[in-house]
Amino acid sequence: MTTMEGERVAFTEEGRPGQCLELVASGDVDDTMLEALEDYVKRQRKRLTRPTRTEDDAGGSETGNG
């Protein structure tokens, strides 16, 4: 990844082939930035654990209101 002036790669993690996570930072990483990162991780975890709805689960309703 190419970073802009003043940015640095603060963290890199490689998962499966073709899967990589990089955290790019500029300036000091303070408590506010860490809280924002924690909020992001929490939202992503919710997305991953939320059951996906199929057409059968939704009762065939196109609006998903069931």
C-alpha positions in Angstrom: 0.0 0.0 0.0 1.2 3.5 -0.8 0.9 5.9 2.0 0.6 9.7 1.7 3.1 12.1 3.3 2.9 12.0 7.0 1.2 8.6 7.1 2.7 5.3 8.3 1.5 1.7 8.4 0.9 1.2 12.1 -0.3 -2.5 11.9 -0.4 -5.2 9.3 -2.0 -8.7 9.6 -2.2 -11.3 6.8 -4.9 -13.9 6.9 -5.7 -16.2 4.1 -4.1 -15.8 0.8 -5.4 -12.5 -0.7 -6.6 -11.3 2.7 -4.8 -8.5 4.5 -5.6 -5.8 7.1 -3.5 -2.7 7.3 -4.0 0.2 9.7 -2.6 3.5 8.4 -2.0 6.3 10.9 -0.9 9.9 10.8 0.0 11.9 13.9 -0.3 10.5 17.4 -2.7 7.6 18.1 -4.4 8.9 21.1 -7.4 7.7 23.2 -9.9 9.2 20.8 -8.4 7.4 17.9 -8.3 4.1 19.8 -12.0 4.5 20.8 -12.9 5.1 17.1 -11.0 1.9 16.2 -12.8 -0.1 18.9 -16.2 1.2 17.7 -15.3 0.1 14.2 -14.3 -3.4 15.3 -17.5 -3.7 17.3 -19.6 -2.8 14.3 -17.7 -5.3 12.1 -18.1 -8.1 14.7 -21.9 -7.4 14.8 -22.0 -7.6 11.0 -20.2 -11.0 11.0 -22.4 -12.5 13.7 -25.7 -11.2 12.4 -27.6 -14.0 10.8 -28.1 -13.4 7.1 -31.7 -13.5 5.9 -32.6 -15.5 2.9 -35.9 -15.3 1.0 -37.2 -18.3 2.8 -36.3 -16.8 6.2 -38.2 -13.6 5.2 -41.3 -15.5 4.3 -40.9 -14.7 0.6 -41.5 -11.0 1.3 -39.5 -8.8 -1.0 -39.5 -6.0 1.6 -38.2 -8.2 4.3 -41.0 -7.1 6.7 -42.1 -10.7 6.9 
